[in-house]
Amino acid sequence: MTISREDSARIYSTLDKSGVFSGGSQNDFHDAGENQLAILTHFGLTASSMVLDIGCGCLRGGRWLIPYLNSDCYFGVEPNVEMLEIGKKIVIDSKILQDKKPKFNTNSDFEFDVFGTTFDYFIARSIWTHASKKQIEKMLDQFVRHSSPSARFLTSYMRPRIPFLDGYKGESWVGKSHESDQPGIARHSLRWIEKACLNRGLKVSSIDEPKLNYGAQIWLLIERTQEDTDL
Ligand SMILES: C[S@@+](CC[C@H](N)C(=O)[O-])C[C@H]1O[C@@H](n2cnc3c(N)ncnc32)[C@H](O)[C@@H]1O
């Protein structure tokens, strides 16, 4: 499936006029969306995979994922109801919405049991770059509870500017959300993320190949350790 840059430019401009922040520039709207499908397929996504898109926003990634996946396979959580509704109207073709039947939930507590299913892939693009450590730990706990044994969690992050520090220490979300229109970034060290994963029987790999990443954020791949998969 291809989505043209012209289409992306047209949709971006309509979003912009509606006052919806899509997460960056017109190029970001196309490229950061396409990159989400690319990173998932690189790590084995197929049309029948069950995917949870955490903080799906106005569906910048969803517009690539929903058409690619079989119907009833895409699930998005987004507490900014207005942004999500505009995304559903402007960003995704109504015929695709009807055929693919994506499911959405607007909770802001990182509760993923709301869909009553388990997922093969979790994706969180530009989420850990705003989330607190407590929120990241909650996402990891929910991944362990609501994913299939060989599930994969792809999440983007940004390292602290000072390498030996663990980064953001606050308890709340930093940046734009359903509650704030102030921009901001939260950074977390790979060392802290590794520890949080290890405590839950998970391992994390940093995807350091430039061609798989987009912009300043680096993808992390999180999976169960072998022993936990065998249980
Ligand atoms: C920078 S945007 C990224 C959106 C999308 N993942 C993308 O790549 O286009 C961050 C998103 O996280 C959402 N968000 C904020 N707080 C959240 C929460 N507690 N749970 C889930 N999503 C949240 C914001 O409303 C926003 O849509």
PDBQT file of the ligand as one rigid body, heavy atoms in Angstrom, charges set to zero:
ROOT
HETATM    1  C1  LIG A 301       3.617  13.489  20.304  1.00  0.00    +0.000 C 
HETATM    2  S1  LIG A 301       2.021  12.785  20.187  1.00  0.00    +0.000 S 
HETATM    3  C2  LIG A 301       2.342  11.284  19.305  1.00  0.00    +0.000 C 
HETATM    4  C3  LIG A 301       1.125  10.757  18.607  1.00  0.00    +0.000 C 
HETATM    5  C4  LIG A 301       1.326   9.509  17.755  1.00  0.00    +0.000 C 
HETATM    6  N1  LIG A 301       1.888   8.400  18.485  1.00  0.00    +0.000 N 
HETATM    7  C5  LIG A 301       2.165   9.843  16.539  1.00  0.00    +0.000 C 
HETATM    8  O1  LIG A 301       3.279   9.370  16.408  1.00  0.00    +0.000 OA
HETATM    9  O2  LIG A 301       1.684  10.629  15.742  1.00  0.00    +0.000 OA
HETATM   10  C6  LIG A 301       1.715  12.198  21.834  1.00  0.00    +0.000 C 
HETATM   11  C7  LIG A 301       0.301  11.695  22.018  1.00  0.00    +0.000 C 
HETATM   12  O3  LIG A 301       0.143  11.088  23.303  1.00  0.00    +0.000 OA
HETATM   13  C8  LIG A 301      -1.132  11.443  23.794  1.00  0.00    +0.000 C 
HETATM   14  N2  LIG A 301      -1.185  11.278  25.261  1.00  0.00    +0.000 N 
HETATM   15  C9  LIG A 301      -0.993  12.206  26.229  1.00  0.00    +0.000 A 
HETATM   16  N3  LIG A 301      -1.199  11.667  27.451  1.00  0.00    +0.000 NA
HETATM   17  C10 LIG A 301      -1.524  10.368  27.240  1.00  0.00    +0.000 A 
HETATM   18  C11 LIG A 301      -1.895   9.285  28.111  1.00  0.00    +0.000 A 
HETATM   19  N4  LIG A 301      -1.946   9.442  29.422  1.00  0.00    +0.000 N 
HETATM   20  N5  LIG A 301      -2.190   8.080  27.555  1.00  0.00    +0.000 NA
HETATM   21  C12 LIG A 301      -2.112   7.911  26.204  1.00  0.00    +0.000 A 
HETATM   22  N6  LIG A 301      -1.789   8.900  25.327  1.00  0.00    +0.000 NA
HETATM   23  C13 LIG A 301      -1.504  10.112  25.847  1.00  0.00    +0.000 A 
HETATM   24  C14 LIG A 301      -1.280  12.879  23.343  1.00  0.00    +0.000 C 
HETATM   25  O4  LIG A 301      -2.622  13.320  23.431  1.00  0.00    +0.000 OA
HETATM   26  C15 LIG A 301      -0.740  12.809  21.936  1.00  0.00    +0.000 C 
HETATM   27  O5  LIG A 301      -1.720  12.465  21.015  1.00  0.00    +0.000 OA
ENDROOT
TORSDOF 0
